[in-house]
Amino acid sequence: MPQEHSLRRNLSRRRSFRSGVDRDDRGWTMLHVGARKGDLNQVKQLLDEGMDVNVAAWGPKSKGVTPLHLAAEGGHLQVMDELLERGANIDARTKGACGWTPLHAAAKERKKEAVKFLIENGAFLPDDINDSRFNPPLHYCPGLEWAYEEMKRLQRESLSAGEASYSSES
């Protein structure tokens, strides 16, 4: 019996990712995996257990990617909302030549609702796409043109709709 008890304790300790040290070969934590899959329950559970909402991945192809980047890339609005509620940095940047934000990730994958959600929640996007201080060069990061077109369209719609609420769409 004592051996069975210690085995159970080890299993439960292994399932807890409080430290953020447990990572897969991409450098992702379980929170990254849950956010990418759009698994709201897993994301809530990991955050409740104390995982850092802004934990950055450090794999060879994902330097600095946060769970919000992955949720935005997948267009998972409920997970994005939960992450932002818990203090996720809406303008977190990856490392390297591109410096992607979650908005860039959503735009690259053409996740229209995610782009709209991020802009409505205050994601930073300069007025001019050529603002090189805040936007990576377009030849490194295709997809940004679309984000700007979408942003301008959303602004036109909200002006023409007056004070119409967003709640009628989903």
SULNOR-V999022 format. One record per run of one state. SS is the DSSP state (2 for helix, 1 for strand, 0 for the rest). FROM is the first residue (numbers start at 1). TO is the last residue. If there is no record, write none. Layout:
ss: <SS:SS>
from: <FROM:FROM>
to: <TO:TO>
//
This chain:
ss: <0:2:0:2:0:2:0:1:0:1:2:0:2:0:2:0:2:0:2:0:2:0>
from: <1:2:16:30:38:40:49:56:60:62:67:75:77:86:102:109:112:121:144:161:166:169>
to: <1:15:29:37:39:48:55:59:61:66:74:76:85:101:108:111:120:143:160:165:168:170>
//
